[in-house]
Amino acid sequence: MWEYTDKVKDHFLNPRNVGVIENADGVGEVGSIACGDALTFYFKLDEGGRVKNATFQTFGCASAIASSSALTEMVIGKTLEEAARITNEDIAGYLGGLPKEKMHCSVMGREALEKAIACYRGEAAKKVEGEIVCECFGVTDREIERVVRENHLKTIEDVTDYVKAGGGCGKCHDRIQEIIDQILGAPRLVPIRPRALTNLQKIKLIEESIAREINPTLNMDAGRLELVDVDGNRVMVRLGGSCASCAKSHITLKHYVENKLRELVSPELVVEEVQ
C-alpha cells in the first residue's frame, strides 16, 4: 500500500473541475484505457489571454485523479506561457509529493497540458520522435531520455515509475538501461547470482522478485501476483485483482513475469497459472 499525502487524498476524494468544457480553447488527450491510464484536459481563456477555466476527465488510479485535479487548479489564472512552464515535478510538489511508483501520473498531466496548448495554437500533432523502445506502452527513446534527464533517474524501475516503459513484457529493459548509462556516463552493474541454487534459495529469490519487482508494476493497474508453488523449474502462480479478469493475462505471465523471473532468478524457469 502506498503512502499518500493528505492533499493527494483530498484531490482524489474531492476532485476539482471534473467535466468537459464545451467549445474549449484547448484540448489535450494522452494515454489510453488499454494501458490503464487516460486523461483529457480542457481549458478556456478569458479576454486577457489567461486561463479562466480548466477541467479534466480521466480513467485511472487515485494518483491520476489527484494529479489531474491539481493541474486544473495550478493553471487557472495563468497565461499559456506561464502554464507551459509547469513540470511534472511541480504537480507532484503541489500535492505534497507522490509515491515514486505513481510519478507517471504527474508526467501524464504535464503531457496533456502541452497537447492542449498546442491544440489552441493550431500546432499539428507532433510526429513520434525517435524510436519506439517500449512497444507495450509505445514509449520512445526521446521520452525516456527526457524523464531521465529532468528527474535524474538512475534505474529501469525509476523509468517505469515515470513513463511505464519497461512495465510490460520486459524486452526493452536492456535498451532502457543503455539510455540511462549513456546519460549518466556510467557502466551497467550486472548483479552476481549464484551459479547453482538450492530449492530453498530459488523459492526465496522468486518470492523476493515478485514482491520487489513484479507486483509493484502489476499494482499500477490494480493487479497482483501470488506464488502458489515451485516444483523444480516450474513456478505456479495465481493472478489477482484486475489481472485475474484481463484478456491479456497470458501475455503478462509469459512475456513479463516469466522473463523477469528468468532474468532475476534462473533462465530455466517456466511460469504456469493455476486457479
Beta strands, then each sheet from edge to edge (+ up, - down):
strand 1: 26-32
strand 2: 37-45
strand 3: 51-59
strand 4: 132-134
strand 5: 139-140
strand 6: 223-231
strand 7: 234-241
strand 8: 270-273
sheet 1: 1+ 2- 3+
sheet 2: 4+ 5-
sheet 3: 6+ 7- 8-
end
